[in-house]
Amino acid sequence: MKRIAIFASGTGSNAQKILTYFKDSDKIKIALIVSNKPQAGVLNFAKEFGTPTLIIEREQFLKGDGYVPHLEAAKIDWIILAGFLWKIPVSLLNHWGKKIINIHPALLPNYGGKGMYGEAVHQAVINAKEKESGITIHYVDEQYDHGATIFQATCPVLPSDNAASLANRIHTLEHLHYPPIIEKEILSQAD
Ligand code: GRF
């Protein structure tokens, strides 16, 4: 059984889909939900699924032990980011190396990097008059939105779109693809 920690800062709709997808899996278990926000919506989903939670603080995460001992104690094999807004510290990258995955709501390498999250991403895509946007599922390295791409899917940007309508279309793509891509990636590397 591979044990996953989901890191999320917000609503957690992707986390909810991942929790649902792996609910009855005998190969992958969502063992922990980690959030930097005590009020984050994702914590309601954790409660609903009976998944343990860990609320983290900035200093300890970014400049301290990175909560590595907590994650080790929970026997975490993989870290899945689902709307997590802090940069991943070297302490975690050293420990989990190529076992940290993120999803970004645009087609990287464009429209990524610091500050490119939430509606800002979709507004930038619309401002640039792109005809297409999409999602990127990728490994995490020491730079924002930078690691190797695992998977991309596209959707149209319509002339009538605003950031909210494009965000909705992108969310649908994320919910469809993120859980099975996580499964495929983890199982392809299982020993
Ligand atoms: C998603 O759009 C994801 O791509 C980005 O943050 C958003 C999280 O949404 N990294 P939710 O909290 O899962 O609804």
Boltz pocket constraint, residues with backbone or C-beta under 6 A from the ligand:
constraints:
  - pocket:
      binder: B
      contacts: [[A, 8], [A, 10], [A, 11], [A, 12], [A, 13], [A, 14], [A, 15], [A, 81], [A, 82], [A, 83], [A, 84], [A, 103], [A, 104], [A, 105], [A, 118], [A, 171], [A, 174]]
      max_distance: 6.0
